[in-house]
Amino acid sequence: MQGTLFLIPVTLGETSIEQVLPSYNKEVILQTKYFIVENIRSARRFLKKVEQSINIDELTFFELNKHTNLNQIESYLHPLEKGFHVGIISEAGCPAIADPGSDIVAIAQRKNYKVVPLIGPSSILLSLMASGFNGQGFAFQGYLPVDGAERVKKIKKLEQLIQYENQTQIFIETPFRNQKLVEDIIKHCAPSTKLCIAMNITCEDEYIKTRSVKEWKKQLPNMSKQQCIFLLYK
């Protein structure tokens, strides 16, 4: 009998487990001895947060990040063939969404292993829900270009998609570039274009505000070193 590949969501910050994860997730974690993770240290910390009594030394961790040799990741699924469950844990939020976990899920699907996504917080969906933007037509763009000129070009293209496709555009940035990204949006988008800034979702200092570009020009929140997700719409 094959095991199951579980996609295990992680809290988006220092939020309590009870606030964002159902008890079933804990049951799955306690039955799992093999985990595919981005960072072993943070994965261990998360598992201890779920259940203090977990013996971390009894678990096996496989790292999957930008340094991993993709030729070896198929072997991470070998425990499934022996009837053991395998869990994928992201650094934050849901695995395989803007996350290298999608590579291992693709292999599991190709090999006809059972894949089960568990319920948990997604900054993409939560921010879209709270933005007031179109929730039927939307696109997640991931990270915008680092190069300034290319980033501005991309922002203008997204604004066109909003106009012609009636599509909400969602994207993220590394914490130390948040401020510069928003400044580029304010400078190059039409005053009537709406921007939602969603910061530290599900945490105590959660901040989600939708304003027009013209309104944001008056005052911006401090986004430095904060976990943010951005949404554009008309």
C-alpha positions as semicolon CSV with decimal commas, in nm:
position;residue;x (nm);y (nm);z (nm)
1;M;0,000;0,000;0,000
2;Q;0,136;0,340;-0,101
3;G;0,170;0,631;0,135
4;T;0,025;0,976;0,069
5;L;0,204;1,298;-0,021
6;F;0,052;1,565;0,206
7;L;0,092;1,936;0,131
8;I;0,113;2,090;0,478
9;P;0,053;2,467;0,513
10;V;0,255;2,673;0,760
11;T;0,153;2,983;0,956
12;L;0,233;3,313;0,781
13;G;0,399;3,460;1,091
14;E;0,395;3,417;1,465
15;T;0,025;3,335;1,454
16;S;-0,104;3,061;1,682
17;I;-0,161;2,723;1,518
18;E;-0,521;2,712;1,642
19;Q;-0,606;3,036;1,463
20;V;-0,521;2,924;1,109
21;L;-0,476;2,545;1,094
22;P;-0,743;2,276;1,151
23;S;-0,679;1,998;1,403
24;Y;-0,671;1,743;1,119
25;N;-0,338;1,889;1,004
26;K;-0,189;1,798;1,341
27;E;-0,318;1,442;1,307
28;V;-0,147;1,410;0,969
29;I;0,180;1,555;1,098
30;L;0,187;1,310;1,389
31;Q;0,152;1,021;1,142
32;T;0,431;1,146;0,916
33;K;0,802;1,068;0,954
34;Y;0,935;1,206;0,624
35;F;0,925;1,573;0,531
36;I;1,035;1,767;0,222
37;V;1,120;2,120;0,333
38;E;1,280;2,444;0,215
39;N;1,478;2,488;0,535
40;I;1,528;2,214;0,793
41;R;1,573;2,447;1,088
42;S;1,251;2,641;1,032
43;A;1,061;2,319;0,953
44;R;1,170;2,170;1,285
45;R;1,057;2,486;1,463
46;F;0,716;2,468;1,295
47;L;0,665;2,101;1,384
48;K;0,749;2,172;1,749
49;K;0,500;2,457;1,739
50;V;0,234;2,212;1,619
51;E;0,314;1,957;1,889
52;Q;0,583;2,002;2,153
53;S;0,610;1,627;2,218
54;I;0,726;1,546;1,862
55;N;1,067;1,378;1,865
56;I;1,245;1,566;1,588
57;D;1,535;1,319;1,587
58;E;1,301;1,043;1,471
59;L;1,209;1,236;1,157
60;T;1,380;1,244;0,817
61;F;1,409;1,574;0,631
62;F;1,484;1,629;0,263
63;E;1,576;1,984;0,159
64;L;1,415;2,129;-0,152
65;N;1,525;2,480;-0,240
66;K;1,719;2,668;-0,507
67;H;2,038;2,483;-0,411
68;T;1,888;2,134;-0,452
69;N;1,996;1,915;-0,743
70;L;1,668;1,851;-0,926
71;N;1,798;1,513;-1,040
72;Q;1,781;1,383;-0,685
73;I;1,438;1,506;-0,576
74;E;1,255;1,206;-0,721
75;S;1,423;0,994;-0,453
76;Y;1,248;1,204;-0,187
77;L;0,928;1,019;-0,275
78;H;1,068;0,667;-0,225
79;P;0,911;0,634;0,124
80;L;0,568;0,650;-0,044
81;E;0,639;0,320;-0,219
82;K;0,699;0,158;0,120
83;G;0,368;0,282;0,259
84;F;0,502;0,583;0,451
85;H;0,344;0,928;0,430
86;V;0,556;1,221;0,311
87;G;0,479;1,584;0,397
88;I;0,583;1,895;0,205
89;I;0,634;2,202;0,423
90;S;0,686;2,552;0,281
91;E;0,863;2,835;0,461
92;A;0,527;3,011;0,499
93;G;0,175;2,959;0,376
94;C;0,076;2,685;0,133
95;P;0,329;2,451;-0,032
96;A;0,372;2,452;-0,413
97;I;0,233;2,805;-0,450
98;A;0,521;3,039;-0,541
99;D;0,728;2,763;-0,388
100;P;0,970;2,492;-0,513
101;G;0,736;2,225;-0,377
102;S;0,554;2,229;-0,712
103;D;0,845;2,036;-0,866
104;I;0,802;1,741;-0,633
105;V;0,422;1,749;-0,668
106;A;0,459;1,729;-1,047
107;I;0,670;1,414;-1,008
108;A;0,416;1,264;-0,766
109;Q;0,132;1,327;-1,011
110;R;0,331;1,175;-1,296
111;K;0,396;0,863;-1,089
112;N;0,031;0,842;-0,982
113;Y;0,100;0,887;-0,609
114;K;-0,187;1,015;-0,398
115;V;-0,150;1,390;-0,335
116;V;-0,357;1,557;-0,063
117;P;-0,352;1,937;-0,005
118;L;-0,434;2,036;0,352
119;I;-0,622;2,350;0,451
120;G;-0,421;2,649;0,567
121;P;-0,351;3,020;0,517
122;S;-0,279;3,152;0,167
123;S;-0,173;3,516;0,149
124;I;-0,287;3,521;-0,216
125;L;-0,646;3,422;-0,145
126;L;-0,677;3,605;0,188
127;S;-0,555;3,933;0,040
128;L;-0,783;3,895;-0,260
129;M;-1,080;3,829;-0,032
130;A;-1,009;4,146;0,167
131;S;-0,918;4,374;-0,125
132;G;-1,263;4,431;-0,276
133;F;-1,119;4,346;-0,619
134;N;-1,240;4,102;-0,885
135;G;-1,232;3,754;-0,733
136;Q;-1,347;3,575;-1,048
137;G;-1,071;3,692;-1,279
138;F;-0,727;3,728;-1,126
139;A;-0,364;3,633;-1,184
140;F;-0,075;3,580;-0,946
141;Q;0,243;3,718;-1,102
142;G;0,495;3,615;-0,835
143;Y;0,792;3,850;-0,807
144;L;0,825;4,145;-1,044
145;P;1,164;4,210;-1,214
146;V;1,447;4,337;-0,995
147;D;1,580;4,570;-1,264
148;G;1,413;4,910;-1,227
149;A;1,333;4,968;-1,595
150;E;1,201;4,613;-1,640
151;R;0,991;4,644;-1,326
152;V;0,826;4,964;-1,449
153;K;0,762;4,797;-1,785
154;K;0,596;4,504;-1,608
155;I;0,382;4,731;-1,389
156;K;0,250;4,910;-1,698
157;K;0,174;4,576;-1,862
158;L;-0,020;4,464;-1,554
159;E;-0,219;4,785;-1,561
160;Q;-0,312;4,710;-1,923
161;L;-0,428;4,361;-1,826
162;I;-0,653;4,515;-1,564
163;Q;-0,813;4,739;-1,825
164;Y;-0,847;4,490;-2,110
165;E;-0,907;4,165;-1,919
166;N;-1,086;4,303;-1,611
167;Q;-0,835;4,095;-1,415
168;T;-0,699;4,157;-1,065
169;Q;-0,318;4,144;-1,064
170;I;-0,147;4,001;-0,756
171;F;0,227;4,002;-0,686
172;I;0,486;3,994;-0,410
173;E;0,828;4,141;-0,335
174;T;1,115;4,074;-0,101
175;P;1,069;4,274;0,224
176;F;1,358;4,515;0,161
177;R;1,220;4,617;-0,182
178;N;0,856;4,672;-0,081
179;Q;0,882;5,048;-0,052
180;K;1,056;5,095;-0,385
181;L;0,800;4,877;-0,562
182;V;0,507;5,080;-0,430
183;E;0,684;5,404;-0,517
184;D;0,717;5,280;-0,877
185;I;0,347;5,191;-0,884
186;I;0,247;5,536;-0,758
187;K;0,476;5,708;-1,004
188;H;0,380;5,515;-1,317
189;C;0,017;5,403;-1,273
190;A;-0,292;5,611;-1,342
191;P;-0,420;5,804;-1,036
192;S;-0,750;5,611;-1,049
193;T;-0,586;5,267;-1,048
194;K;-0,647;5,095;-0,716
195;L;-0,373;4,933;-0,509
196;C;-0,429;4,703;-0,213
197;I;-0,139;4,666;0,029
198;A;-0,175;4,356;0,246
199;M;0,089;4,321;0,515
200;N;0,153;4,054;0,782
201;I;-0,168;3,868;0,702
202;T;-0,318;3,669;0,997
203;C;-0,068;3,827;1,240
204;E;-0,148;4,066;1,526
205;D;-0,027;4,365;1,325
206;E;-0,218;4,266;1,010
207;Y;-0,270;4,558;0,772
208;I;-0,493;4,540;0,462
209;K;-0,594;4,864;0,290
210;T;-0,726;4,943;-0,058
211;R;-0,677;5,293;-0,193
212;S;-0,640;5,463;-0,531
213;V;-0,288;5,548;-0,646
214;K;-0,381;5,913;-0,598
215;E;-0,479;5,848;-0,234
216;W;-0,165;5,643;-0,161
217;K;0,049;5,939;-0,270
218;K;-0,060;6,124;0,044
219;Q;0,073;5,864;0,287
220;L;0,224;5,517;0,269
221;P;0,260;5,266;0,553
222;N;0,606;5,157;0,656
223;M;0,659;4,835;0,460
224;S;1,030;4,795;0,528
225;K;1,118;4,436;0,622
226;Q;0,748;4,342;0,634
227;Q;0,581;4,048;0,461
228;C;0,362;4,211;0,196
229;I;0,147;4,112;-0,096
230;F;0,016;4,365;-0,348
231;L;-0,294;4,375;-0,567
232;L;-0,379;4,608;-0,853
233;Y;-0,723;4,668;-1,004
234;K;-0,922;4,946;-1,166
